[in-house]
Amino acid sequence: MSASSAACTVITVTAPTASVPTVQVGTVPLGVYVGAGSPGRLHDFARSTGAKPSLASDYLPRTEGWAGMVEARALERYLGPWTASGYRLVLGVPLLPTRDGRVQGTLAQGARGRYDAEFTTLAKTLLSYGEGDAVLRLGWEFNGTWYPWSVSDQSDATDFAAYFRNVVTTMRAVAHTSFRFVWNPNAGPSPMPASAAYPGDAYVDYVGLDLYDQVWGLPQDPVLAWPVYQTEANGLSWLASFAHAHHKALSIPEWGVTVRPDGHGLGDDPLFVARMAQWISGHPVAFTSYFAFDAPDGMHDLLDRRFTKSLRAFDLSFAASRPALLEDRSG
């Protein structure tokens, strides 16, 4: 189904409460990240919030080298817990893992097919764990500067796009799989426009964007921040426009409120949660996933006492959502 015909359902819009608009999100499939291989924590999150996630967001290990990222035995502790959980996996897939602090390869080598064998192994491994229909975020947040697969110039962008194509072609060639692939930049300014690294419509099922309530260069005010999230480079307006132009459904594979060590997170921010629900409800979003985990770069767990107002806003918007399966809404 094309993006233009895949509009999601808005159940109700109620009057604002304490200046925070409430939108109840309907049938957009909801995912949550609660830590690696943790279906029990995901059940707890669902019970605590009243939400009904149908997707489990997780990540393949990126610091254990190629073998640790693709081989079945090495991935037992990451994939095994999800096998009978009832959730469909949305997996962050590193394009260049590290081992002992050293990057295992380059984008240019990936573009030349150097790692095709590793991704064939990964496809077979996922299939062996019953995850042959996983949604794969290849080289997520590539337009940032914090991962080894970062795109910093035109050469990187060209290599990233070619490498992405190789991975998709390789994994699709494994029989009895039906993987879906997310091209997934991060919101905000970047060294290169995200679009420079687009691999082409034939290799992308969903256009994604990761977004957190964090700001630089303006007051720490949620009211002032929200328009920036929409209009900034690689922001929400860009996401909607780019996905529509390429006839793709869009996704928000990571989003959340943030308390950052450097003070740039907006903390307990119910307006951000409510506005995100409103935006998701008004666009052809194939799926969304809340990042409910305290990571080194920031705290995001809604069940943490730091986020009581945000939790309430999440409850109001997402607790009424019905369980939903991820449909093929790509173009």
C-alpha positions in Angstrom: 0.0 0.0 0.0 1.4 3.4 -0.8 2.0 6.1 1.7 -0.8 8.2 0.3 -3.4 5.5 0.9 -2.1 4.2 4.3 -3.3 6.9 6.6 -3.6 5.7 10.2 -6.6 6.0 12.5 -7.2 8.7 14.9 -9.8 7.6 17.5 -10.5 10.9 19.4 -9.2 14.3 20.0 -10.2 15.8 23.4 -9.9 19.3 24.7 -6.5 20.3 26.0 -5.7 19.5 29.6 -3.3 21.9 31.3 -2.2 23.2 27.9 -1.3 19.7 26.7 -3.5 18.4 23.9 -4.6 14.8 24.1 -4.8 12.6 21.0 -5.6 8.9 21.5 -3.6 6.9 18.9 -5.6 4.1 17.3 -4.2 1.3 15.1 -0.7 2.5 14.5 1.5 -0.5 15.6 3.4 0.4 18.8 6.8 -0.9 19.7 8.9 -0.3 22.8 12.6 -0.8 23.7 13.1 -1.9 27.3 16.6 -3.4 27.1 18.2 -6.3 25.3 16.3 -9.5 25.2 13.7 -8.5 27.8 10.1 -9.6 27.0 9.3 -9.6 30.7 10.2 -5.9 31.0 8.1 -5.2 27.9 5.1 -7.0 29.6 5.7 -4.9 32.7 5.8 -1.7 30.6 2.5 -2.7 28.9 0.8 -3.4 32.3 2.1 -0.2 33.8 1.0 2.1 30.9 -2.0 0.3 29.6 -0.5 0.3 26.1 -0.7 -2.8 24.0 2.6 -3.0 22.0 2.8 -5.5 19.2 6.4 -4.8 18.3 9.6 -5.3 20.4 12.5 -3.0 19.5 16.0 -4.4 20.1 19.5 -4.2 18.7 22.1 -6.7 17.5 25.3 -6.4 19.5 27.8 -3.9 17.9 30.9 -4.4 20.1 31.5 -8.2 19.7 32.7 -8.3 16.1 31.1 -9.9 13.1 30.8 -13.4 14.6 29.1 -11.9 17.7 26.6 -10.0 15.5 25.6 -12.7 13.0 26.1 -16.2 14.3 23.3 -18.2 15.9 25.1 -19.4 19.0 26.4 -15.9 19.8 22.9 -14.4 19.4 21.1 -16.8 21.7 20.9 -14.4 24.6 19.7 -11.6 22.3 17.2 -13.4 20.1 16.3 -16.5 22.2 14.1 -14.6 24.7 11.9 -13.2 21.9 11.2 -16.5 20.1 8.0 -17.3 21.8 7.2 -13.8 23.1 4.4 -13.0 20.6 6.1 -9.7 19.5 7.5 -8.9 16.1 11.1 -7.7 16.3 12.3 -4.4 15.0 16.1 -4.7 15.1 18.8 -2.2 14.9 21.5 -3.8 12.7 25.0 -2.4 12.9 26.8 -2.1 9.5 30.3 -2.0 11.0 30.6 -3.7 14.4 33.6 -3.2 16.6 35.7 -5.7 18.6 38.2 -4.7 21.4 37.5 -1.1 20.4 38.5 -1.5 16.8 36.1 -1.0 13.9 35.7 -4.2 11.8 35.8 -2.8 8.3 34.7 0.3 6.3 31.7 1.5 4.4 33.7 1.3 1.2 34.4 -2.4 1.7 30.7 -3.0 2.4 29.9 -1.2 -0.8 32.1 -3.6 -2.7 30.4 -6.6 -1.1 33.0 -7.6 1.4 30.5 -8.4 4.1 27.8 -10.1 2.0 28.6 -13.5 3.5 28.1 -12.2 7.0 24.7 -10.9 6.1 23.7 -14.2 4.5 24.6 -15.8 7.9 22.6 -13.2 9.7 19.5 -13.8 7.6 19.8 -17.6 8.2 20.3 -17.0 12.0 17.2 -14.8 12.2 15.2 -17.4 10.3 16.4 -20.1 12.7 15.0 -18.1 15.7 11.7 -17.6 13.9 12.5 -14.0 13.1 12.4 -14.3 9.3 10.0 -11.4 9.1 11.9 -9.0 11.4 12.0 -5.3 10.6 15.6 -4.3 10.1 17.0 -0.8 10.7 20.3 -1.1 8.8 22.9 1.3 10.0 20.4 3.5 12.0 21.3 7.1 12.7 24.0 7.0 10.0 23.8 10.8 9.6 25.1 11.3 13.2 28.7 11.2 14.3 28.5 8.6 17.0 28.6 5.2 15.1 31.3 3.7 13.0 29.0 3.7 9.9 28.6 7.5 10.2 28.3 9.4 6.9 30.5 12.5 6.9 31.0 13.4 3.2 29.7 12.5 -0.2 32.1 9.5 -0.6 30.7 8.1 2.6 27.1 8.7 1.4 27.7 6.9 -1.9 29.4 4.0 -0.1 26.6 3.8 2.6 23.9 3.7 -0.1 25.7 1.0 -2.1 26.4 -1.0 1.1 22.7 -0.8 2.1 21.7 -2.1 -1.3 24.1 -5.1 -1.0 22.8 -6.0 2.4 19.1 -5.9 1.3 19.8 -7.9 -1.8 21.8 -10.5 0.1 19.3 -11.0 2.9 16.3 -11.0 0.6 18.0 -13.9 -1.3 17.7 -16.2 1.7 14.7 -18.4 1.1 11.6 -18.3 3.4 12.3 -14.8 4.7 10.2 -11.7 4.4 12.4 -9.0 6.1 11.4 -5.3 5.9 14.1 -2.7 5.8 14.1 0.7 7.4 16.3 3.6 6.1 16.7 5.4 9.4 18.4 8.8 9.8 18.4 10.8 13.0 16.6 14.1 13.4 18.6 17.4 13.3 21.5 18.9 11.4 24.2 16.5 10.1 27.5 16.7 8.2 25.7 15.5 5.1 22.0 15.7 4.1 20.5 12.4 5.0 19.0 12.1 1.5 22.5 11.9 0.0 22.8 8.4 1.4 19.4 7.1 0.2 19.9 3.7 -1.4 16.8 3.8 -3.7 13.2 2.9 -3.5 13.6 -0.7 -4.4 15.7 -1.3 -1.3 13.6 0.6 1.3 10.3 -0.5 2.9 10.0 2.3 5.5 11.6 5.7 5.9 12.3 6.2 9.5 13.4 9.0 11.9 14.7 9.0 15.4 13.7 12.0 17.6 14.1 12.9 21.3 13.1 16.0 23.2 16.6 17.6 23.3 17.7 21.0 22.1 20.7 23.1 21.5 20.9 26.8 20.7 17.5 27.9 22.2 15.9 28.0 25.7 15.0 24.7 27.3 11.3 25.3 26.7 9.1 22.5 25.2 6.8 25.1 23.6 9.7 26.6 21.7 11.3 23.3 20.9 8.4 21.6 19.2 8.4 23.8 16.1 12.1 23.1 15.7 11.5 19.3 15.7 9.2 19.9 12.8 11.2 22.3 10.7 14.8 21.5 11.4 17.0 19.7 8.9 16.0 16.0 8.9 13.0 16.9 11.0 9.4 15.7 11.0 8.3 17.9 8.1 11.2 16.6 6.0 10.4 13.0 7.0 6.8 13.4 5.8 7.8 15.1 2.6 10.6 12.7 1.8 8.6 9.6 2.4 5.7 10.9 0.3 8.0 11.8 -2.6 9.3 8.2 -2.6 5.9 6.6 -2.0 7.0 5.0 1.3 5.2 4.7 4.6 7.1 6.4 7.4 8.1 5.3 10.9 9.5 6.7 14.1 11.7 3.8 15.3 13.0 5.7 18.3 11.5 8.5 20.3 11.3 9.6 23.9 11.7 12.1 26.6 15.2 12.8 27.9 17.2 13.7 30.9 20.7 14.2 29.5 24.0 14.5 31.6 24.9 17.6 29.6 21.5 19.3 30.4 20.2 19.5 26.9 17.3 17.1 27.4 13.9 18.7 28.3 13.2 16.1 31.0 9.6 15.5 32.1 8.0 16.8 29.0 4.3 15.8 28.6 3.9 18.3 25.7 6.4 16.4 23.6 4.6 13.1 24.3 1.3 14.6 23.4 2.6 16.4 20.3 4.3 13.2 19.1 1.0 11.3 19.5 -0.8 14.0 17.6 1.8 14.0 14.8 1.8 10.1 14.5 -2.0 10.1 14.3 -2.0 12.7 11.5 0.5 11.0 9.2 0.8 7.6 7.4 3.0 6.1 10.1 3.6 2.3 9.7 4.9 1.9 13.2 6.4 3.8 16.1 8.6 2.7 19.0 9.2 4.4 22.3 12.7 4.1 23.8 11.9 3.2 27.4 15.5 2.6 28.6 18.1 4.6 30.5 21.1 4.7 28.2 24.6 6.3 28.8 23.6 9.4 26.8 20.3 10.0 28.5 17.4 8.7 30.7 14.2 7.9 28.9 12.3 5.3 30.9 8.8 6.5 31.5 8.5 4.3 34.6 11.2 6.3 36.2 9.9 8.8 38.8 11.5 11.6 36.8 8.8 11.4 34.2 5.5 11.3 36.0 3.8 13.9 33.8 5.1 12.4 30.6 3.9 9.0 31.8 0.4 10.4 32.3 0.5 12.0 28.8 1.6 8.6 27.3 -1.2 6.8 29.2 -3.8 9.3 27.8 -2.5 8.9 24.2 -1.5 5.3 23.9 -3.4 3.3 26.6 -6.5 3.3 24.4 -4.6 2.0 21.4 -5.6 -1.5 20.2 -3.1 -4.3 19.5 -2.0 -4.0 15.9 0.1 -6.0 13.6 2.6 -4.3 11.3 1.1 -4.3 7.8 3.1 -3.9 4.7 2.4 -0.2 4.0 5.4 0.4 1.8 5.1 1.6 -1.7 
